[in-house]
Amino acid sequence: MTRRPAGSLRRAFSRLAGARLTVACAALLGCMALVAVFADLLASDLPIVCKIHGSVYVMPCVTSPPELVSLSRDARMGRQVGDWALNPLVGFGPYATDPNTPPLSPPSLVSAHPIGTDARGRDLFARLVHGTRTALGLALLAVVLYIAVGGVLGALSGFFGGALDFVVERLTEALSSFPVLLLVLVVQALLTHPTAISLLLAIAAVRWTEVARLVRADVLVASQQDFVMAARAIGASPARVLYKHVLPQAVGPVIVAGALGIGQMVLVESSLDFLRSGLPEPVPSWGESLAESRYYLSAWWLLVFPALLVLATVVSSNVVGEALRDALDPRFSPTFAGQAPLTRPTRSSRA
């Protein structure tokens, strides 16, 4: 294995741009990220911009001013004489109930609830939109956290070896012996009052082992390369050798692990919420809507819509992650290893 040429990441992403399925999945993930960021503009009890009782409010759906929260729904939506409002796509937040609509109302494009309501009368669209923020936000934070922990431990154990490498390897083997979901359930069960922070830390505490193994393997290989030995020979400090010459060799696998980890973390978080061991009530999440569908089998919309979101996120994350692996790993892309690409010989070349 030789060192990747400069700009290989840029060339890898340019290659990915030619794969239509990968681009479509990446675009879908990007759209979900936009929905998560702008969830308050899509579903909220408060307007985006409004003039109520002579006062103009900008983005009250985000700031939630107390003087508007205390008003009636008609007043908040600018329906009184002299008032006006630019309302979100759906005028209900994830926690609000509609007294004019019974619980478990089916989807209807002509009603105020386009994909129905749940068992408490809350708008399902608002719950799923804000659940997108919960799922992707928690998944992204968990991936960043366990990549940071696993990357540091894997790099240090592979580069310095010795007792540190022994401890990290034994700890990695111990945690890898149990399913991730089971370990997270145990950690959540030991806590008196589980929160989103505790769930985030629990996931990161059991998932760092995969990244640590990847980084350790790449560091062990890179440490034997000629350019690393040359840097040591000219007197470079171990910290500089590790940071400047060894760690860049592990960037590709870490990026792939992060892309694959997004879908995996969404699946873990949804599974925990489905088992009622994840986020506390009444935080909106896809798994919570799926769990509710168990008790109301006739309310098919409680199962179909959140399940489609989980499926789309996991599949898109896996497709993007596999494409990144093929583009960044020299074993799958010989061009990056300084070899000629493997192509099928033409008739003229065989002649």
N, C-alpha and C positions, 0 to 999 in steps of 0.2 A: 504494500500500500504506500503510495506516494502522496505528497502534500497536494491538496487541491489547488488549482490555479486561482489567481486573484479574480474576483468577480464571478466565481462559480455559483454563488447564491443568486446573483442577478440573472445569470444565464439559465439557472434552473427554473426560476419563476417565469422567465420568458418562454421556456418550453411548455410550462403548465398552461400558459395562455392559449395554446393551440389545442388543448383537450376540451372538447365541448362539455362533456359530462362534468369534468372537474370545475370548469368555469361556472356551470349552472349550479352545482352544489355550493361553491364558494359564494355565488350571488345570493343563494337562498339563506346561507348563514349570515351574510351581510344584511339582508332584509330583516332577519330576526333580531340582529343587533340593533338596527334602527328602531324596530318596534319596542325593544327593551328600553332604549334611551328616551324615546318620545311616547312612552305609554300614557303619560298624563294628557297628551294632546289627542289621544285616540279614545280614551274612556275616562271620564271624570265627572264628579258631581258639580264642579265649578267650571265656568267658561274659560276660554283662552284669553279673550279680551272682552271687556264689558264696561258699560256705564250704568251704574246702579245708584239711584237717589242722588244724582248729580255728580258723583265721583267716578273717575275712570280708573279701572284696574287692568293692569297688564300681567298676564300669566298667573291669575289667581288659582288656576288648577294646580300650579306647582307650589306657590307660596301659602295657599289656604289662609287668607286673612280672616280673623275671627268675626269681623263685622259682616262678612258674606256667609260664613258657615252657619251663623245663627239665623239667617233668613230662611223663608220657605223655599221650596224647590222652584215654584213659578217665579218668585222674586229673583232668585239666583240666576235663572236662565234668561232674565231680561224681558219677561212677558208682561210686565206692568207698563202703564202708559208713561211715555217719556224715557223709558229705559231701553237699552239694546245690548245684545251680547252675541259674540261669535262662539258657538258651543262646539265641544268635541264631536267626534263621529258618533259616539254613544254617550248619552248624558247621564251615565251612572258610573260610580266608582266601584272598586272591587269589594267594598264592604257595605254598600248601600242596598236597601231593599225597596222594591216598588210596591206601594200599597194598592195600586190599581191593577197589578198583575199577580195572579196566584203563583205559588211555588210550583216548580217543575212544569213551567209552561213550555211547549214545544217551540222549535225555531219557526220564525215567521218574518219575512222581509218587510211586511207592512206594519209590524208592531215596533215598539221601542226596544225590543230585545231580539236582535236578528238571529241569534243561535240559541235562544231559550234562556231559562233561568234554572238555578239549582234548587235543592230541597229547602233552602232558607229564603228563596225569592230573590237572590242576588243575580245580577246579570252575568251570564256565563262568558260573554265576550270580554267584559271588563276583567273577570277573574283570570282568563287565559292570557290576555294582553299583559296584565301586571304579573302573571305567573311566568311569562317569558323573561321579564326583568329578573325575577327571582332565580329561575333556572340558569340562565346564561351568566348572570352576575356571580352567583355562587360557584358555578362551574369554572369560570375564568379565574376567580380568586383562588379556588382550590388548586387549579393547575399551576398557577404562578407560584403558590406557596410550596407545593410538594416538588416542583421542578427546582426551586431554589434550594430546598433542604437536600433533596437527592443529588443535585448537581454538585453541591459543596462537599457532601460526604463522599460521593463517588470519586470526585477529583482528588481529594486529599488521601483517601485510602489507596487509590491506584498509583498516585505519584510518590507518596512517602512509604507505603507498605508498612511492614512491621506489626506492632500491636494494634495500631489504629485500623489497619486493613483487616486484621483478624476479628476485631470487635464488630466492625461494620458488616463484614461478611456473615458472621454468625447472627447478628441482628436481622440482616436481610433475609437469611434463610428461615429464621423463626417467624417473621411476619408474613413471608410468602407462603407459609404452610397452611394458612387459613384463608378462606374466602374474604374478600374485601368487605362485602355486605355484612357478613357475620361479625367481623371485628368492629365495624362502625356501630352495629346494633348493640354490641356489648358496651362500647364506650358511652353511647347515648343512654343506655339503661342504667349505668352507674351514676349518672348525673341526676341531681334532684330536680333541677329546672333547665332542661335542654333549651338552647337558643340557637340562632343562626350562626353565631360565632363558634359555639361548641361543636356544631355540625361541621363547620368549615375546618376547624382544627382536627377533628376526629378523622375526616377524610384525608387530610394532608398527612396525618401521623401514620397512616397505614399504606399510603400509595407512593411514598417517596422511594420505596425499595426498587421499583421498576426503573426509575430514572437513574438511581445510584448504580445499578448493574450496567446500564448502557454507557454511562459516563466513565465508569471504572474500566470497562473493556477498551474503550477508545483511548483513554489516557495510558493504559498499559502498552497499547500498540504504538501510540505516538511517542512515548518516552524512549523507544528503541530506534527512532529514526535518526538519520545522519544530521539533520539540521538542529535537532534537539541536543545531540551530543556535541555539536559544534558550539552551540550557545553555552553549554556548560564548560567547554574547554576554554573559551575566551573569558571566563570568570563571571558570567551572568548569575545572579542570585537565584535560588530555587523558586522564590515567589515570582520573579520576572519570567523565568523559563516556563513555569506553569501557566501564567496569565497570558503571555505573549505568544508562546509557541505550541503549548500542549492543548489548552482549553479550546482554541479555535477549531481543532479537529473534531470536537464533540458537538459543535453547533448544529450540524445537520440532524443527528439522531434526537437531540433535544427538541428541535422544532417539530419533528415528526411526532414525538411523544406528546408534545403539547397539543397538536392538532387532533390526534386521536383521543387525548384525554378529555377534550371538551365534551364529546359525545358520551364517553364513559361516565363522566361526572354527572351529566344530565340524567343518565339512566340510573345511577346510584341514588341521586337526590330524589327522583321520582319514585323509585322503589321504596325508599325510606318513608316518604310521605304516604305512599299507598299502604304501608304497614302501620301508619300512625306513629312512627318513631322518628320522624324528621323534624321539619320546622314546626314551631308551635302555632296553634290556632290564634287568629284567623288569617295568617299570612297566606296570600294566594299562591298556589303552585299547581302544576299539572298533575302531580301525583295525588293531591288532595281531591281534585275533581274525579280522577279515576277511582279513588277509594269510595267516593260517594255513590258511584254507579253500581257498586255491589249490592246496595240496599234498594235500589230502584231500577230493576232490570228493564222496565218499560221505557225509561228515560234514556234512550239510546244516545242522545246528544252528549250526555255526561261521559260517555265512553269513547265515542268516535272522534270528536274534535281534539281532546287532549292526547289521545293515543296517536292521532296523525301528526301532531306537533312533536311528540317524543320520537316517533319513527323518522320523521323528516330530519330532525336534528342529528340523531345518531347515524343515520345513513350518510348524510352530507358530510359529517365530521370524518367518518371512516373513509369515504371516497377521497376527500381532500388530503387526509393523512397518508393514505396509500400512494396517492400521486406524488406527494412531497417525498416520500421514501424512495420511490423509483427515480425521482429527479436528483436527489441529494446523495444517495448511497452509491458509491463507485461500483459496488457489486451488481447493482441494477442498471447503472449508467456508466459503461466503460469509458465514455468520452472524458469524464471527469478524472479518470485515473491515468490519462495520458495515452490511452489506447485508441485504436480505430474502432468506430461503432460497428457492432455486429449486424451486418446486413445480408440478405439473401443474395447469392451471386446471380448475376444476369446471364443471359444466353451468350453474349459476346465474351464475358469474362471466362466462362467455362470453356469456350472455344479456344 
